[in-house]
Amino acid sequence: MYRKSIVFAMLFLSIALMYACSKNEDEITPEETKIVFLVPSNFPAPTYNFEDNKLTNAGFALGKKLFYEARLSADKSVSCGSCHQQFAGFTQLDHRVSHGVNNCQGKRNTPPLVNLAWQKAFFWDGGVKNIETSPLNAITDVCEMGTDLETIVALLKNTTPYPDLFKKAFGSPEINSQRVLKSITQFTAVLVSCNSKYDKVMRKENGTTFSSTELAGYNLFREKCSSCHAEPFFTDFSYRSNGLDITSADEGRSHITGVNTDFGKFRVPTLRNIEYTSPYMHDGRFYSLDEVLEHYNSGIKASSNLDPQLKNGIALSTGEREQIKAFLKTLTDNEFIKNTLYSET
């Protein structure tokens, strides 16, 4: 069934403008674009495939409007898009931790929303296993949106133009929690970043090549970093302790599994668009790539759960750090960051 859906999507290539990985964002407007989910040639098959959530222009438009709708939060001040800002790679610029209703500060850094259709679990601790239910965490958390689906559904039923938008998306004006979550997923699952310089080099597009510094950085990265930050997503989606000084204030993965050996382990984050997604780490403690590289070079703290590959740190000279940073910047996807299909207005 998955293969059929991909073939079906490919048929649109000859008759409609594509939202990503093939067109310049300046050519795209929601009115003329057929929203389809296309798997980039250098990506594997996704986990989520829209089989039970048919992707449509109306469903995507509704999901995007809900994503940016601050009235869904308890004090009408915070939307999903407040913490997941497009210009910051769909994370929160300069905020060490999430910033929610009533000026409440969370305890973890906002993760970027990118290539979610390939994830099998979500959040720093992997506490949610389904992309469609992942918004519930932000909706119900007292330091994020501070509300619940029942309240949101009641609001939407009595707020123009939502009944009409739900009718366009689902065939009837009925508004329920399932439709709310499915429509948001139609937006977030389409947030595919695959047009960085790195991608174009890998796909051998238009003779794109790395500079000598970028290539040296790529080779260093593959030698020293890729066992955790695996291509093409630049994460292996695993949970590891990377040598930060962890306290009981946030126990990480063990909060979900109840297993002591998971204490202090957090999901390996993607490095895509890392040039835009600072601050870094699960608690946002580092504001620059230099700080991150110095941590791995000399700042790793020993612990019983420390990832074995980091036991001796990752030694990097000043020149090597500059090379790795040059490569990491090739993971910036400006077409994704600036794509107006994803923008609030």
HELIX and SHEET records of a PDB file:
HELIX    1   1 TYR A    2  LEU A   11  1                                  10    
HELIX    2   2 PHE A   12  SER A   14  5                                   3    
HELIX    3   3 GLU A   25  GLU A   27  5                                   3    
HELIX    4   4 ASN A   57  PHE A   67  1                                  11    
HELIX    5   5 ALA A   70  LEU A   72  5                                   3    
HELIX    6   6 CYS A   80  CYS A   83  1                                   4    
HELIX    7   7 GLN A   86  ALA A   88  5                                   3    
HELIX    8   8 VAL A  101  ASN A  103  5                                   3    
HELIX    9   9 LEU A  116  TRP A  118  5                                   3    
HELIX   10  10 PRO A  135  THR A  140  1                                   6    
HELIX   11  11 LEU A  149  LYS A  157  1                                   9    
HELIX   12  12 TYR A  162  PHE A  170  1                                   9    
HELIX   13  13 SER A  177  THR A  188  1                                  12    
HELIX   14  14 LYS A  197  MET A  202  1                                   6    
HELIX   15  15 SER A  212  LYS A  224  1                                  13    
HELIX   16  16 SER A  254  THR A  257  1                                   4    
HELIX   17  17 ASN A  260  ASP A  262  5                                   3    
HELIX   18  18 LEU A  289  GLU A  294  1                                   6    
HELIX   19  19 HIS A  295  GLY A  299  3                                   5    
HELIX   20  20 PRO A  308  LEU A  310  5                                   3    
HELIX   21  21 THR A  318  LEU A  328  1                                  11    
HELIX   22  22 LYS A  329  LEU A  331  5                                   3    
HELIX   23  23 ASN A  334  LYS A  338  1                                   5    
HELIX   24  24 THR A  340  TYR A  342  5                                   3    
SHEET    1   A 2 TYR A 239  ARG A 240  0                                        
SHEET    2   A 2 PHE A 266  ARG A 267 -1                                        
END                                                                             
